[in-house]
């Protein structure tokens, strides 16, 4: 290697992204601008704090670590052990768990680790129907779970569109599953985990509570905690918990003695390899933030925003699945408006309001068309939107979906979206010195 080549190589290691790869830098900038200019209503979306972002992109990505604290397969992990132990302690404290594994790469990976722990290929699973609010990893036939196990599904009551626990019990007695999954990706009501455990016990099944969507509400004490009911609790960390894109497994006092070592082995080396150390750091920061009274204040505002939006939309003639919401999301049935979920998603995207098309219970449309949309308030609450802005958003949705919008309507809606986004710039959450409210500051240090 020549001296000039060596200098070039060393320069590449120290130069910023804009110098090394302007093409990728430009794409990131465009996405930054999109996030700034759009009202984000996808229920699984949120914005991380600056501190979480810094941890995610830290030099910890350089360290390889396999195994668990004190039992690594590589040397030089003393700092990593301290970091992971800190994250574990915080997770246990926040959720009242006796054991926590923070190594899963995603919530789906966490679920697969549970399956590996207690199931054999061909064993029966009973989970929520995908079209009624369940998740892909709960047994959809085209996924690894659906291919490896005998998956059955419970549905919501056709009249109330809520879970009917007596029907689920009858179904469980009929099929005798080895594992029951309680949890959803688009269910707007409170989940009774205690009742689910009673159903599981009645048929000799294990209970997995997947709290990916509601974990932030649980952490704030605004939704029942399954830790003392479920054998296993899994979650992703990027939704209401406002963390990095990753996963976590929690065990309560009743299940940790039997399953702690088994679940750890199922995560590594069972379903994945080396630890994403940078993600462990980001989750540690996320958990620290979630312990603050400010986080509870944020979640209370999140629920209030969702309630206001739901009520405003119903007053404007929209039908909501189950007649409302108890959490951070709602499902709009657009049948009466005469449009599909796909069309609604496209109309709103054209004015920079982001939602996702979503199947409704007993939907007659295809999955890529759908009869409804899913709407959530977590991301806009993080941005600082309050009741006044929520009323405006309901009006904008009404203008775009109740009838075919004219060019003039579209232009006015775009202007209002722009005004709301300028009013609440793309931000991250920080805490004031007293830790009793959340404040706002400018987001990433990327050039607009």
N, C-alpha and C positions, 0 to 999 in steps of 0.2 A: 504494500500500500504506500503510495506517495504521500508526502507531507500535505499537499493540497487536498488529496482525497481524505486524509485523516481529519483535517480541519473541517471539511464539508460534512463528514459524518458526525463529528462532535457538535457542529452547528445545528444539525438536524435534531439532535437530542435536546437542545436548549431553546430552539426557536418555537414560537407560538404557532397555533393551528393556521392562522391566516397566512403565515409565511410558507409553511410546509405544504398545506393542501387547501388552497383558496376555494376550490370547488366545494369541498365538504363544509368549509367555513361559511360559504355563501348559503348553502342549504340550511344550515343551523340558524343563520341570521333570518332567513325567510320564515322558518318555523317560529322563531322568537317573535317576529312581527305578527304572524298569524295568531299566536297566543295573546298578544297584546290587543289585537283588534277584534277578537271574537268573544262573544258571550258563551262560555263553556258550560253546557248543561248536560253533558254526558255524565251519568251517575257514577261511573267508575273513575272519573278523572278528578285530579286535584293538582295543586301547586305545592312543591316542597319549599321549605325555608332555605335561606341562603346557607345556613349551617349544614343542613342535610345535603345540599348540592355540593358543598365543598368537600364533605366527607366522601361522597360518592365518587368524586373525581380526584381523590387524593392519591399520594404515592403508595398507599396501601395496595393498590392494584398491582404493584411490582412484586409483592410477596406471595410465594406459594406456600400453602399450608394444607395438610391433609390430616384428618382425624379431629380430635377434640382437645381442649386445654389439658395439658399434662400428659397427653397421649398422642403426640404428633408423630408423623412419619418423616418429617424433615426438621433439621435444626434451625436455630435462629428465630424461634417462634415465641420467645418470652414476652415480647410486647403484644403479640397477637393473642396469646393466652390471656393476658390481663384485659385486653379489649373485649374479647368474647365473653369472659367471665362477668365483666361489667354489664354488657348487653343482656346476658342471661339474668343477672340479678334484677335489672330494671324491669324486664318482661315479667318475671315472677311477682315482683312487687305490684306492678300496675294491674295485672289481671288476677292476682290471688292464686297463682299457679305454684305447684310443688316442683315442677320440672319444665324447662323450656329449651327448645332446640331452635336456634336462629339461623341454621345453615341452609335450609331449603332455598333454592333459587327463586321459586315462585310459589304461589298458593297451590297451583296444580301439582307441583312437585311434592309439596307437603301432603296433599291427599294421596298421591301414589305411594308415599312412604308408609302411610297408615294402612293402605291396602296390602302392601308387602308384609306388614307386621302381623296381620290377623287373618289374611285370606290366602287361599290357594286358587289357582286357575279353575274356573268353573263354579266357584262359590257364588252364592246369591247376594245381591245388593238391592236395597230398596231406597231410592232417592227421589227427589222432586223432579217431575217431568220438565224437560227443557222448555217446552212451550208454555208451562204454567209458572215459570220463574226459576227453574233449576239451572245448574251450570254444566257445561260440557264435560268437566272432569267427574261428574257424578254418575256417569254411565251411558252417555250418548253412544249409540251403536257404532258410529264411525270413528270413535276415539279408542285409545289403547285400553281404557277402562272397559268400554263396551265390547271390545274384542276378547278380552281376557276373562271377563266375569259374566255371570248370568244376571243381567241387570233388569230390574223391574222399577216401576215408577208410580208414585202417588200423585194425585191431581187436586186442585182446589175444588171446592163445592161449586156446582154450576150456577147456583142462585146467589150465594154470598160472595163468591170468588175469593174466599178465605180458606185456610186449612181446616179440614174437618177431621179432628183427631180420632173420633170414633170410627170413621171410615178407614183412616190409616191403620188403626189397630186391627180392624177386621181384615184388611188386606195383608197386614203382616202375619196374622194368624193363618191366613190361607197359603201364603208362599214361603213362610218360615225363612226369612233372610238371615245371613250370618252377620251382616252389617247394615245398619240404617243410617242414612245421612240426613241431618237436619241443617238446612241452610239454603240460601238462594242467591241469585244474581239480579232478580227483578221481581221481588215480592215486597209490597209496600206496607205490610203489617207486622206487628210484633210476633215473634216466634216463641212458642211456649216450650222451652227446652226441658223443663221438668216433666211435662206430659210426654214428650218424645222419649225420655228415659224410662218412664213407666211402660210405654209401648215396647221398647227394646227389651226390658226385663221380662215382660209378659211372654215373649217369644224366644228368649235366650240369645238375643242379638247384642252385638257391640253397637255403641252409638258414637258417631262422628258428627260434631258440630262444626260446620264450615261458616265462619263469621267474617269472611272476606269483606263484605260490604258494610257490615255494621260494627266492626271492631272498634272504630273510633267512638261510636255512640256508647258501646259497652265500657270502654275505658273511662268515659266521662260519667258513667252511672246512669245513662239515659235509655238503656235497653237491658233486659235481663241477661246476666252473665251465665254461660253454660258450664263454667269450669267445674262446678260441683255436681254436675249432672252427666255430662258426656264423658265417655272413656277417653276420647281424643278431641282436641280443639285445634282447628287449623285456620290459617288466614293468609291472605296476601297483605302487603303492608303499604301499598301506594294509594289506597282509596280514602276512606274517611280518616285513617290513621296518619295521612299526610307524610308517608315515608318513601323510601326508594322502591323500585320495582323488584320485590323480593317476597319471601314467605316466612312462615313461623309455625311451630307446633307447640302446643301447651298441654300439660297434663295436670289434673287436680290431685289432691292428697289421696283420693281413693284409688287412682289408677297408676300413679307414678311408681309405686313399689314393684308392680308387675311389669310395667311396659317401658320404663325410662330407658333402660339399656337396649331393649329391643327396638324402640323407635329410633334411637341414635344410630344403631347398626343399619336400620332400614334406610335412613337418610344417606349416611356414608358408611360403607361403600355400596349400599343397596341400590339407590336410584340416581346417585350423582357422585362427582369426583371432588376435586379440591375446593376448599372454602373460597367464596368470593369475599375476601377480607375487607375490601372497600365497602361492600354492602353491609357487612356486620357493623362497621363503624357508623354508617349512615343510619342503620336501625337503632344503634345505641343512642344517637342524637335524637332520632324520632321519638324514642321512648322517654327520653329526658324531657323533651318538649311536651309530650302528652301527659306528663305528671303535673304540669303547671295548672293552677286555677284558670289561667288564660285559655288553655285548651278546652276546659269544660265550658267556659263562656262562649268560645267559638262554636262548640257543638250545640249549645242551646240556641244560638243564633241560626245555626244550620237548620235545626228542626223548625224553628219559628218561620224562617224563610220558606221552607218547603210547605208548611201548613198554609201560609198566606197565598203562595202560588197556586196550590191545589184549590183553595176556596175561590180565588179569583177566576180560575179557568172554569170551574163548575158553574159559577155565576154567569159566565159568558156562553154556557151551553155545551161545554165539553163533558163527556162522560169519562169518569176515572174508574179504572178497574178496582173493585171492592168498595167503591164510593168514597175513596180518599186515601190517606197515608198516615202511618205512624212513625215513619223514619225520614230518610234524606231523599227518597225517590218516589216517583209516581208513574203510572202507566196511563196514557191517554188513548182511548178507543176513538178512532177517527171515522168509524163507519157512518155516523150521522152527518159528518162533514162531507162524505162522499169521496174521500181520498184515501190512498193507502199510506202505510208508514213510510215506504220508500219515497213517495212523492212529497210527503210532509218533510222528511229529512232533507230532500233536495231544495224545497222551497226555502226552508229556514237557513240552510247553508248558503243560499244565494244572497242572504242579507247578514251573513256572518253570525248566525246563531247556530251552535253546534249541538245536535241531539243524535240519537241513534234509533233507527227503525227497530221495532221489537214485536215479537209474537205475543198475542194475547191468549188467555186461556180459551181453549176450544176454537182457535183461530182457523179460518177456512183458507187463508192466504198461504202462499209458499214462504219458507223462511227468509228468502232474499227480497220479499215484497212486504209481508206483514200487514196487519190491520191497525197497528198502533205505533206509538213512539214511547221511549223511556226518557224521563226527564229527572235530573237530579240537581241539587243546589250546593253541594260541597265546594266545588271550585269557585263559584261566584261568591260564596260566603267568605272563603279565604281572601278573595280580592277586596272584600269590604262592602259588598252589596247588602243593603238593608231593606226594610219594608217599602220605602218609597220606590227604590229601584225595582223591587219585585213586582209591584203593581204595574210599573211600566213594561216589564218583560211580559207579563200576562197579556197586556194590551197588544204588544207587538206580535205575540204568537197568534192571538185572535185575528189580527189584521191579515196575517199570512196564510192562515189555515181555514178560517170559517168560510171563505169564498175565494174565487180566483183573484189574486191581487193584481191591480192595474200597475202600469209602469210608474205612475205617480205615487201609489202606495208603497211600492218597493223602494223607491228613492227616499221617501220620508222615513221608512223603517230603517234603512241603512244609516241615515243621518242620526236617528235616535240611538241606534246601537253604537255608533261612533261617539256620541256624546256621553253615553253611559260608561264606555271604556275609558274615555279621557278622564271622567270624573273619578274612576277607580283604576289607576294605572296598574299594569302588570306588577304584582308585588309578591313579597314573601312575608310570612308572619314572624314578628319578633315580640319580645315581651318587655314591658316597662320595668322599671327598677323594683316596683312593688309586686310584680308578677300577678296582678289582679285583673288585667285586661289585655287584649291583644292590640298591638299597634301595627302600623304599616310602614314599609320602606320600599324603595325602588328595587326591582328584581335584578336579573343577571347583568354582568358587566360585558354585554355584547353590544356592538355598535348597531344602531338602528339603520 
